[in-house]
Amino acid sequence: QKEVEQDPGPLSVPEGAIVSLNCTYSNSAFQYFMWYRQYSRKGPELLMYTYSSGNKEDGRFTAQVDKSSKYISLFIRDSQPSDSATYLCAMSSSNYQLIWGAGTKLIIKP
Amino acid sequence: DSGVTQTPKHLITATGQRVTLRCSPRSGDLSVYWYQQSLDQGLQFLIQYYNGEERAKGNILERFSAQQFPDLHSELNLSSLELGDSALYFCASSPPISNVLTFGAGSRLTVL
């Protein structure tokens, strides 16, 4: 079993929909949680960073961490075609070594 | 521009050859990471250097080696290349005491 599980998709939704992307993990020591966005064949870029549990909001994006369920989510409101990309979750414990999900390919249809 | 510079952007070579990929980290960052991403695959962590010293090793093949120089730039050497080594190779850097990575644009390697 992988330490971090992420459905590779693709996930296809119409423009304007609310998107939910998720990762599950097995290591209870993880306390730093990140979402990166990667456009096709470009370098990943940090989207959201969360420490421990709770929610964090930035514009149309909300990151949610549920440590009791070992489950993290990224919500995208009012999705746009420009949001079409691969979304990678990453997490680490206090050793700062990042463990990556496989990435979910998201397609927003105009 | 992320501040992490990778060269070359594209490289086409033949099986059995050797190539060197270069990375300059963001100003102030001491850690450099190398990742491999094959077509439609996830990021595979290869190796991390911190201020010139190897800090962590991932799934790096024996045919691959890396180093970080005193000016903090890093090189990834790939030798005895095989078709399966064709991939995007990303370099990332991070500041001291941080796990937030900034990625470069990548080097696309094609082995024919």
HADDOCK unambig.tbl for C-alpha pairs under 7 A between the chains (distance, minus, plus):
assign (segid A and resid 42 and name CA) (segid B and resid 105 and name CA) 5.62 0.50 0.50
assign (segid A and resid 42 and name CA) (segid B and resid 106 and name CA) 6.92 0.50 0.50
assign (segid A and resid 43 and name CA) (segid B and resid 90 and name CA) 6.98 0.50 0.50
assign (segid A and resid 43 and name CA) (segid B and resid 103 and name CA) 5.53 0.50 0.50
assign (segid A and resid 43 and name CA) (segid B and resid 104 and name CA) 5.72 0.50 0.50
assign (segid A and resid 43 and name CA) (segid B and resid 105 and name CA) 4.77 0.50 0.50
assign (segid A and resid 43 and name CA) (segid B and resid 106 and name CA) 6.18 0.50 0.50
assign (segid A and resid 44 and name CA) (segid B and resid 103 and name CA) 6.14 0.50 0.50
assign (segid A and resid 45 and name CA) (segid B and resid 102 and name CA) 6.77 0.50 0.50
assign (segid A and resid 45 and name CA) (segid B and resid 103 and name CA) 6.75 0.50 0.50
assign (segid A and resid 96 and name CA) (segid B and resid 99 and name CA) 5.26 0.50 0.50
assign (segid A and resid 102 and name CA) (segid B and resid 42 and name CA) 4.59 0.50 0.50
assign (segid A and resid 103 and name CA) (segid B and resid 42 and name CA) 6.25 0.50 0.50
